[in-house]
Amino acid sequence: MMQERFPELNLGKQDCSEVGYTQSALDFPLDLPNRPLEVLLERSTFKLPKKVKSVHVTRPISKQGLQGMWDFLRKYETGTYIVLTSFGGRMDEISESAIPYPHRPGVLYMIFWRVRTSEDPAAAFSWIRDFYSYMAPYVVSPRTAYAACTDLDLGVNNQNGVTTYAQASKWGKMYFKNNFDRLVHIKTKVDPANFFRHEQSIPPL
């Protein structure tokens, strides 16, 4: 199929591997290829210092834009990857307000970056932030992000004291769009003392 639809990639069977779903978790995102599945039972295995970012795309990226992305990938090759997750189909049939995850009709795909930060943190952070800035003309505006790809650059809750609705909206709206307001009201009702929290958890009113 790849030869028929994307002959310019010149991919052969030797360039691909077929693995089960569980095995794929070792290859991506844990960077532990060719390891036995028992590795998943070792919690210490998953200490992988990294930085991630995500965006959603609603219109095709130009050839020039794609070339720029390729150039970025060549600039820094230590523990980096980029994933384009296609949307559409059944995703478009679910309204934005049906569940907390709102990125539905009109989204072509999500772009997810990850860079390992254990070798050269400064270079790694610089690379992924510059890449993120480069993508500004090609992605949804205002920007959105995927909540499972926690990006602390978007803002964090106050370590001491109360985080205001306005503060949390900076990242909350990017993750949940208009559903953020509903989630804040639910949080206020279910956990008014904010017992369950993390750097970007939804604060109560």
DRENPA-3360 file (N, C-alpha, C; in nm, 2 decimals, always signed):
BEGIN
1 = MMQERFPE = +0.08/-0.12/+0.00/+0.00/+0.00/+0.00/+0.09/+0.13/+0.00 ~ +0.19/+0.12/+0.08/+0.28/+0.24/+0.08/+0.35/+0.27/-0.05 ~ +0.38/+0.16/-0.12/+0.44/+0.18/-0.26/+0.34/+0.24/-0.35 ~ +0.21/+0.20/-0.34/+0.11/+0.25/-0.43/+0.07/+0.40/-0.40 ~ +0.06/+0.43/-0.27/+0.01/+0.56/-0.24/+0.12/+0.67/-0.21 ~ +0.24/+0.62/-0.16/+0.35/+0.71/-0.13/+0.48/+0.65/-0.18 ~ +0.49/+0.64/-0.32/+0.61/+0.58/-0.37/+0.73/+0.66/-0.35 ~ +0.71/+0.79/-0.33/+0.83/+0.88/-0.31/+0.90/+0.85/-0.18;
9 = LNLGKQDC = +0.84/+0.79/-0.09/+0.91/+0.75/+0.04/+1.00/+0.63/+0.02 ~ +0.98/+0.56/-0.09/+1.07/+0.44/-0.12/+1.08/+0.35/+0.00 ~ +0.97/+0.32/+0.07/+0.97/+0.23/+0.19/+0.96/+0.09/+0.14 ~ +1.04/+0.00/+0.21/+1.03/-0.14/+0.19/+0.99/-0.21/+0.32 ~ +0.97/-0.34/+0.31/+0.94/-0.42/+0.42/+1.04/-0.41/+0.53 ~ +1.17/-0.40/+0.49/+1.28/-0.40/+0.58/+1.27/-0.27/+0.67 ~ +1.20/-0.17/+0.62/+1.19/-0.04/+0.70/+1.08/-0.04/+0.80 ~ +0.99/-0.14/+0.80/+0.88/-0.15/+0.88/+0.88/-0.27/+0.98;
17 = SEVGYTQS = +0.81/-0.26/+1.08/+0.79/-0.37/+1.18/+0.65/-0.38/+1.22 ~ +0.60/-0.50/+1.24/+0.46/-0.52/+1.29/+0.47/-0.58/+1.42 ~ +0.41/-0.51/+1.52/+0.41/-0.55/+1.66/+0.27/-0.54/+1.72 ~ +0.25/-0.62/+1.83/+0.12/-0.61/+1.90/+0.11/-0.48/+1.97 ~ -0.01/-0.45/+2.02/-0.04/-0.32/+2.08/+0.05/-0.30/+2.21 ~ +0.06/-0.40/+2.29/+0.14/-0.39/+2.41/+0.28/-0.37/+2.38 ~ +0.34/-0.44/+2.28/+0.47/-0.42/+2.24/+0.50/-0.28/+2.19 ~ +0.40/-0.23/+2.12/+0.41/-0.09/+2.07/+0.44/+0.01/+2.18;
25 = ALDFPLDL = +0.39/-0.02/+2.30/+0.41/+0.07/+2.41/+0.55/+0.08/+2.45 ~ +0.63/-0.02/+2.43/+0.77/-0.02/+2.45/+0.85/+0.06/+2.35 ~ +0.80/+0.05/+2.22/+0.87/+0.12/+2.11/+0.83/+0.27/+2.12 ~ +0.71/+0.29/+2.15/+0.65/+0.43/+2.15/+0.54/+0.44/+2.26 ~ +0.55/+0.52/+2.36/+0.64/+0.63/+2.37/+0.76/+0.61/+2.47 ~ +0.79/+0.48/+2.51/+0.89/+0.46/+2.61/+1.03/+0.44/+2.56 ~ +1.05/+0.44/+2.43/+1.18/+0.43/+2.37/+1.25/+0.30/+2.43 ~ +1.18/+0.19/+2.43/+1.24/+0.07/+2.48/+1.22/-0.05/+2.38;
33 = PNRPLEVL = +1.26/-0.03/+2.26/+1.24/-0.13/+2.16/+1.31/-0.26/+2.19 ~ +1.26/-0.37/+2.14/+1.32/-0.50/+2.15/+1.34/-0.55/+2.29 ~ +1.26/-0.50/+2.38/+1.27/-0.54/+2.52/+1.15/-0.63/+2.55 ~ +1.16/-0.72/+2.65/+1.05/-0.81/+2.68/+0.94/-0.74/+2.75 ~ +0.82/-0.79/+2.73/+0.70/-0.72/+2.79/+0.71/-0.70/+2.94 ~ +0.78/-0.79/+3.01/+0.79/-0.79/+3.15/+0.85/-0.65/+3.20 ~ +0.92/-0.58/+3.11/+0.97/-0.45/+3.15/+0.86/-0.36/+3.20 ~ +0.74/-0.38/+3.14/+0.63/-0.29/+3.18/+0.60/-0.30/+3.33;
41 = LERSTFKL = +0.64/-0.41/+3.39/+0.61/-0.43/+3.54/+0.71/-0.35/+3.63 ~ +0.82/-0.30/+3.57/+0.92/-0.23/+3.64/+0.89/-0.08/+3.64 ~ +0.85/-0.03/+3.75/+0.81/+0.12/+3.75/+0.93/+0.21/+3.73 ~ +1.05/+0.16/+3.77/+1.17/+0.25/+3.76/+1.20/+0.27/+3.61 ~ +1.15/+0.18/+3.52/+1.19/+0.19/+3.38/+1.13/+0.31/+3.32 ~ +1.03/+0.37/+3.37/+0.95/+0.48/+3.31/+1.00/+0.62/+3.35 ~ +1.12/+0.63/+3.41/+1.17/+0.76/+3.44/+1.24/+0.81/+3.32 ~ +1.17/+0.88/+3.24/+1.22/+0.93/+3.11/+1.21/+1.09/+3.11;
49 = PKKVKSVH = +1.31/+1.16/+3.15/+1.30/+1.31/+3.15/+1.27/+1.35/+3.00 ~ +1.17/+1.43/+2.99/+1.12/+1.47/+2.86/+1.04/+1.60/+2.86 ~ +1.03/+1.66/+2.75/+0.94/+1.78/+2.73/+0.85/+1.75/+2.61 ~ +0.72/+1.78/+2.63/+0.63/+1.75/+2.52/+0.55/+1.88/+2.49 ~ +0.50/+1.88/+2.36/+0.41/+1.99/+2.32/+0.31/+1.93/+2.22 ~ +0.20/+2.00/+2.20/+0.10/+1.95/+2.10/+0.02/+2.07/+2.04 ~ -0.03/+2.05/+1.92/-0.11/+2.15/+1.85/-0.21/+2.07/+1.77 ~ -0.32/+2.14/+1.73/-0.42/+2.08/+1.64/-0.42/+2.16/+1.50;
57 = VTRPISKQ = -0.43/+2.09/+1.40/-0.43/+2.15/+1.26/-0.56/+2.13/+1.19 ~ -0.61/+2.24/+1.14/-0.74/+2.24/+1.07/-0.73/+2.27/+0.92 ~ -0.62/+2.30/+0.87/-0.60/+2.31/+0.72/-0.47/+2.25/+0.68 ~ -0.46/+2.20/+0.56/-0.33/+2.14/+0.52/-0.21/+2.23/+0.53 ~ -0.10/+2.18/+0.58/+0.02/+2.26/+0.59/+0.09/+2.26/+0.45 ~ +0.14/+2.37/+0.41/+0.20/+2.39/+0.28/+0.33/+2.30/+0.27 ~ +0.37/+2.28/+0.15/+0.49/+2.21/+0.12/+0.61/+2.28/+0.19 ~ +0.61/+2.41/+0.18/+0.71/+2.49/+0.25/+0.71/+2.47/+0.40;
65 = GLQGMWDF = +0.59/+2.47/+0.46/+0.58/+2.45/+0.60/+0.63/+2.31/+0.64 ~ +0.60/+2.21/+0.56/+0.64/+2.07/+0.59/+0.80/+2.06/+0.58 ~ +0.85/+2.14/+0.48/+1.00/+2.13/+0.47/+1.06/+2.20/+0.59 ~ +1.00/+2.30/+0.64/+1.05/+2.36/+0.76/+1.05/+2.27/+0.88 ~ +0.94/+2.19/+0.89/+0.93/+2.09/+1.00/+1.04/+1.99/+0.99 ~ +1.07/+1.94/+0.86/+1.17/+1.85/+0.84/+1.31/+1.90/+0.88 ~ +1.33/+2.03/+0.85/+1.46/+2.10/+0.88/+1.48/+2.10/+1.03 ~ +1.37/+2.12/+1.11/+1.38/+2.12/+1.25/+1.41/+1.99/+1.31;
73 = LRKYETGT = +1.36/+1.88/+1.25/+1.39/+1.75/+1.29/+1.54/+1.71/+1.27 ~ +1.59/+1.77/+1.17/+1.74/+1.75/+1.14/+1.83/+1.83/+1.23 ~ +1.78/+1.94/+1.29/+1.86/+2.02/+1.37/+1.90/+1.95/+1.50 ~ +1.81/+1.87/+1.56/+1.83/+1.81/+1.69/+1.78/+1.67/+1.69 ~ +1.86/+1.57/+1.69/+1.82/+1.44/+1.67/+1.83/+1.35/+1.79 ~ +1.86/+1.41/+1.91/+1.88/+1.33/+2.03/+1.75/+1.31/+2.10 ~ +1.69/+1.19/+2.09/+1.57/+1.16/+2.16/+1.45/+1.24/+2.12 ~ +1.44/+1.27/+1.99/+1.32/+1.35/+1.95/+1.23/+1.27/+1.86;
81 = YIVLTSFG = +1.10/+1.30/+1.86/+1.01/+1.25/+1.76/+0.89/+1.34/+1.75 ~ +0.82/+1.33/+1.64/+0.70/+1.40/+1.61/+0.60/+1.30/+1.56 ~ +0.48/+1.32/+1.61/+0.37/+1.23/+1.57/+0.25/+1.31/+1.51 ~ +0.20/+1.27/+1.40/+0.08/+1.33/+1.34/-0.03/+1.23/+1.35 ~ -0.13/+1.26/+1.44/-0.24/+1.17/+1.46/-0.36/+1.22/+1.38 ~ -0.41/+1.14/+1.29/-0.52/+1.19/+1.20/-0.65/+1.19/+1.28 ~ -0.74/+1.28/+1.24/-0.87/+1.29/+1.30/-0.97/+1.27/+1.19 ~ -1.09/+1.32/+1.20/-1.20/+1.30/+1.10/-1.28/+1.17/+1.13;
89 = GRMDEISE = -1.36/+1.13/+1.04/-1.44/+1.01/+1.05/-1.54/+1.02/+1.17 ~ -1.53/+0.92/+1.26/-1.62/+0.92/+1.37/-1.59/+1.04/+1.47 ~ -1.47/+1.09/+1.47/-1.44/+1.20/+1.56/-1.52/+1.32/+1.52 ~ -1.55/+1.34/+1.39/-1.63/+1.46/+1.35/-1.78/+1.44/+1.39 ~ -1.82/+1.32/+1.42/-1.96/+1.30/+1.45/-2.00/+1.33/+1.59 ~ -1.89/+1.35/+1.67/-1.92/+1.38/+1.82/-1.90/+1.53/+1.84 ~ -2.00/+1.59/+1.91/-2.00/+1.73/+1.93/-1.89/+1.77/+2.03 ~ -1.84/+1.89/+2.02/-1.74/+1.94/+2.11/-1.78/+1.93/+2.26;
97 = SAIPYPHR = -1.91/+1.94/+2.29/-1.96/+1.95/+2.42/-2.00/+1.81/+2.48 ~ -1.99/+1.71/+2.40/-2.04/+1.58/+2.44/-1.96/+1.52/+2.56 ~ -1.83/+1.54/+2.56/-1.74/+1.49/+2.66/-1.64/+1.60/+2.68 ~ -1.55/+1.60/+2.79/-1.46/+1.71/+2.81/-1.36/+1.73/+2.69 ~ -1.32/+1.62/+2.62/-1.23/+1.64/+2.51/-1.30/+1.71/+2.39 ~ -1.27/+1.83/+2.35/-1.35/+1.91/+2.26/-1.30/+1.91/+2.11 ~ -1.18/+1.86/+2.09/-1.12/+1.88/+1.95/-1.18/+1.78/+1.85 ~ -1.28/+1.82/+1.79/-1.36/+1.73/+1.71/-1.38/+1.78/+1.56;
105 = PGVLYMIF = -1.50/+1.83/+1.52/-1.52/+1.86/+1.38/-1.42/+1.97/+1.33 ~ -1.36/+1.95/+1.21/-1.28/+2.04/+1.15/-1.13/+2.02/+1.18 ~ -1.09/+1.94/+1.28/-0.95/+1.91/+1.30/-0.90/+1.80/+1.21 ~ -0.80/+1.83/+1.13/-0.74/+1.73/+1.04/-0.65/+1.63/+1.12 ~ -0.57/+1.69/+1.20/-0.48/+1.60/+1.28/-0.42/+1.68/+1.39 ~ -0.36/+1.60/+1.49/-0.29/+1.66/+1.60/-0.14/+1.63/+1.58 ~ -0.06/+1.73/+1.61/+0.09/+1.72/+1.61/+0.14/+1.71/+1.75 ~ +0.22/+1.61/+1.78/+0.27/+1.59/+1.91/+0.42/+1.58/+1.90;
113 = WRVRTSED = +0.49/+1.66/+1.98/+0.64/+1.65/+1.98/+0.68/+1.60/+2.12 ~ +0.79/+1.53/+2.12/+0.86/+1.50/+2.24/+1.01/+1.50/+2.22 ~ +1.08/+1.55/+2.32/+1.22/+1.55/+2.32/+1.27/+1.50/+2.45 ~ +1.37/+1.42/+2.45/+1.44/+1.37/+2.58/+1.53/+1.48/+2.63 ~ +1.52/+1.51/+2.76/+1.59/+1.62/+2.82/+1.71/+1.58/+2.91 ~ +1.74/+1.45/+2.91/+1.84/+1.40/+3.00/+1.98/+1.44/+2.96 ~ +2.01/+1.44/+2.83/+2.14/+1.47/+2.78/+2.18/+1.61/+2.78 ~ +2.10/+1.70/+2.72/+2.14/+1.84/+2.72/+2.00/+1.92/+2.73;
121 = PAAAFSWI = +1.96/+1.94/+2.86/+1.83/+2.01/+2.88/+1.81/+2.14/+2.81 ~ +1.91/+2.23/+2.81/+1.90/+2.36/+2.75/+1.87/+2.35/+2.60 ~ +1.95/+2.27/+2.54/+1.93/+2.25/+2.39/+1.80/+2.19/+2.36 ~ +1.76/+2.09/+2.44/+1.63/+2.02/+2.42/+1.51/+2.11/+2.43 ~ +1.51/+2.19/+2.54/+1.40/+2.28/+2.56/+1.40/+2.39/+2.45 ~ +1.51/+2.44/+2.41/+1.52/+2.54/+2.31/+1.47/+2.49/+2.18 ~ +1.51/+2.37/+2.14/+1.46/+2.31/+2.02/+1.31/+2.29/+2.01 ~ +1.25/+2.24/+2.11/+1.11/+2.21/+2.11/+1.03/+2.34/+2.12;
129 = RDFYSYMA = +1.07/+2.44/+2.19/+1.00/+2.57/+2.20/+1.01/+2.64/+2.07 ~ +1.13/+2.64/+2.00/+1.15/+2.70/+1.87/+1.06/+2.64/+1.77 ~ +1.05/+2.51/+1.77/+0.97/+2.43/+1.68/+0.82/+2.47/+1.70 ~ +0.78/+2.48/+1.82/+0.64/+2.51/+1.85/+0.61/+2.65/+1.80 ~ +0.70/+2.75/+1.82/+0.68/+2.88/+1.77/+0.68/+2.88/+1.61 ~ +0.76/+2.80/+1.55/+0.76/+2.80/+1.40/+0.62/+2.75/+1.35 ~ +0.55/+2.67/+1.42/+0.43/+2.61/+1.37/+0.31/+2.71/+1.38 ~ +0.33/+2.83/+1.44/+0.22/+2.92/+1.47/+0.13/+2.95/+1.34;
137 = PYVVSPRT = +0.19/+2.98/+1.23/+0.11/+3.01/+1.11/+0.03/+2.89/+1.05 ~ +0.06/+2.77/+1.10/+0.00/+2.65/+1.04/-0.10/+2.58/+1.13 ~ -0.13/+2.63/+1.25/-0.21/+2.56/+1.34/-0.33/+2.64/+1.38 ~ -0.42/+2.58/+1.46/-0.55/+2.64/+1.50/-0.51/+2.77/+1.58 ~ -0.59/+2.88/+1.55/-0.58/+3.00/+1.63/-0.71/+3.04/+1.68 ~ -0.73/+3.07/+1.81/-0.63/+3.05/+1.91/-0.58/+2.91/+1.93 ~ -0.46/+2.89/+1.98/-0.40/+2.76/+1.99/-0.48/+2.67/+2.08 ~ -0.47/+2.54/+2.05/-0.53/+2.44/+2.14/-0.42/+2.34/+2.17;
145 = AYAACTDL = -0.45/+2.25/+2.26/-0.35/+2.15/+2.30/-0.42/+2.03/+2.36 ~ -0.35/+1.92/+2.37/-0.40/+1.79/+2.41/-0.37/+1.78/+2.56 ~ -0.47/+1.76/+2.65/-0.45/+1.76/+2.79/-0.35/+1.65/+2.83 ~ -0.35/+1.53/+2.76/-0.27/+1.42/+2.80/-0.12/+1.45/+2.77 ~ -0.09/+1.55/+2.69/+0.05/+1.59/+2.67/+0.07/+1.72/+2.75 ~ +0.09/+1.70/+2.88/+0.10/+1.81/+2.97/+0.21/+1.91/+2.93 ~ +0.18/+2.03/+2.90/+0.28/+2.13/+2.86/+0.28/+2.24/+2.97 ~ +0.38/+2.24/+3.06/+0.38/+2.34/+3.17/+0.42/+2.48/+3.12;
153 = DLGVNNQN = +0.46/+2.49/+2.99/+0.49/+2.62/+2.94/+0.36/+2.70/+2.93 ~ +0.25/+2.64/+2.92/+0.12/+2.71/+2.91/+0.07/+2.77/+3.04 ~ +0.14/+2.73/+3.15/+0.10/+2.79/+3.28/+0.08/+2.68/+3.38 ~ +0.09/+2.71/+3.51/+0.08/+2.62/+3.62/+0.00/+2.68/+3.73 ~ -0.06/+2.59/+3.82/-0.13/+2.64/+3.94/-0.02/+2.70/+4.04 ~ -0.07/+2.79/+4.12/+0.01/+2.84/+4.22/+0.05/+2.74/+4.32 ~ +0.18/+2.73/+4.36/+0.22/+2.63/+4.46/+0.16/+2.67/+4.60 ~ +0.16/+2.79/+4.62/+0.10/+2.84/+4.75/-0.01/+2.94/+4.72;
161 = GVTTYAQA = -0.12/+2.92/+4.79/-0.24/+3.01/+4.76/-0.33/+2.96/+4.65 ~ -0.43/+3.04/+4.62/-0.53/+3.00/+4.53/-0.50/+3.03/+4.39 ~ -0.53/+2.94/+4.30/-0.52/+2.97/+4.15/-0.65/+3.03/+4.11 ~ -0.65/+3.14/+4.04/-0.78/+3.20/+4.00/-0.83/+3.14/+3.87 ~ -0.95/+3.16/+3.84/-1.01/+3.11/+3.72/-0.94/+3.17/+3.60 ~ -0.91/+3.30/+3.61/-0.84/+3.36/+3.49/-0.70/+3.30/+3.47 ~ -0.63/+3.27/+3.57/-0.50/+3.20/+3.56/-0.52/+3.06/+3.49 ~ -0.60/+2.98/+3.55/-0.62/+2.85/+3.50/-0.68/+2.84/+3.35;
169 = SKWGKMYF = -0.75/+2.95/+3.32/-0.81/+2.96/+3.18/-0.70/+2.96/+3.08 ~ -0.58/+3.00/+3.11/-0.47/+3.01/+3.01/-0.44/+2.88/+2.95 ~ -0.44/+2.77/+3.03/-0.41/+2.64/+2.98/-0.55/+2.56/+2.97 ~ -0.64/+2.59/+3.06/-0.76/+2.51/+3.06/-0.84/+2.53/+2.93 ~ -0.85/+2.65/+2.88/-0.92/+2.68/+2.75/-0.85/+2.61/+2.64 ~ -0.72/+2.60/+2.64/-0.64/+2.54/+2.53/-0.67/+2.39/+2.53 ~ -0.68/+2.33/+2.65/-0.71/+2.18/+2.66/-0.85/+2.15/+2.63 ~ -0.94/+2.23/+2.69/-1.09/+2.19/+2.69/-1.18/+2.29/+2.62;
177 = KNNFDRLV = -1.13/+2.40/+2.57/-1.21/+2.50/+2.51/-1.33/+2.54/+2.60 ~ -1.45/+2.55/+2.54/-1.56/+2.59/+2.62/-1.60/+2.50/+2.73 ~ -1.56/+2.37/+2.72/-1.59/+2.27/+2.82/-1.52/+2.30/+2.96 ~ -1.42/+2.39/+2.95/-1.34/+2.42/+3.07/-1.43/+2.48/+3.18 ~ -1.53/+2.57/+3.14/-1.62/+2.63/+3.24/-1.70/+2.53/+3.31 ~ -1.75/+2.43/+3.23/-1.83/+2.32/+3.29/-1.75/+2.24/+3.39 ~ -1.62/+2.21/+3.35/-1.54/+2.14/+3.44/-1.50/+2.21/+3.57 ~ -1.49/+2.34/+3.56/-1.47/+2.42/+3.68/-1.59/+2.41/+3.77;
185 = HIKTKVDP = -1.71/+2.42/+3.72/-1.83/+2.41/+3.80/-1.84/+2.27/+3.87 ~ -1.80/+2.16/+3.79/-1.80/+2.03/+3.85/-1.70/+2.01/+3.96 ~ -1.58/+2.07/+3.93/-1.47/+2.06/+4.03/-1.52/+2.13/+4.16 ~ -1.58/+2.25/+4.14/-1.62/+2.33/+4.26/-1.73/+2.25/+4.34 ~ -1.81/+2.17/+4.27/-1.91/+2.10/+4.34/-1.86/+1.97/+4.41 ~ -1.77/+1.90/+4.34/-1.72/+1.77/+4.38/-1.60/+1.78/+4.47 ~ -1.51/+1.87/+4.44/-1.39/+1.88/+4.52/-1.36/+2.03/+4.56 ~ -1.44/+2.09/+4.63/-1.43/+2.24/+4.66/-1.30/+2.27/+4.74;
193 = ANFFRHEQ = -1.24/+2.17/+4.81/-1.12/+2.19/+4.89/-0.99/+2.17/+4.80 ~ -1.02/+2.13/+4.68/-0.91/+2.11/+4.58/-0.81/+2.00/+4.63 ~ -0.86/+1.89/+4.69/-0.77/+1.79/+4.74/-0.70/+1.72/+4.63 ~ -0.77/+1.69/+4.52/-0.71/+1.63/+4.40/-0.65/+1.73/+4.31 ~ -0.52/+1.74/+4.30/-0.47/+1.85/+4.22/-0.33/+1.81/+4.17 ~ -0.29/+1.88/+4.06/-0.15/+1.87/+4.01/-0.12/+2.01/+3.94 ~ -0.01/+2.01/+3.87/+0.04/+2.14/+3.82/-0.07/+2.21/+3.73 ~ -0.15/+2.14/+3.66/-0.24/+2.20/+3.57/-0.39/+2.15/+3.59;
201 = SIPPL = -0.41/+2.10/+3.72/-0.55/+2.06/+3.75/-0.65/+2.17/+3.74 ~ -0.77/+2.14/+3.73/-0.88/+2.24/+3.72/-0.91/+2.29/+3.86 ~ -0.90/+2.42/+3.89/-0.92/+2.47/+4.02/-1.07/+2.49/+4.05 ~ -1.11/+2.49/+4.17/-1.25/+2.52/+4.21/-1.27/+2.67/+4.21 ~ -1.39/+2.72/+4.20/-1.42/+2.86/+4.21/-1.41/+2.91/+4.35;
% end
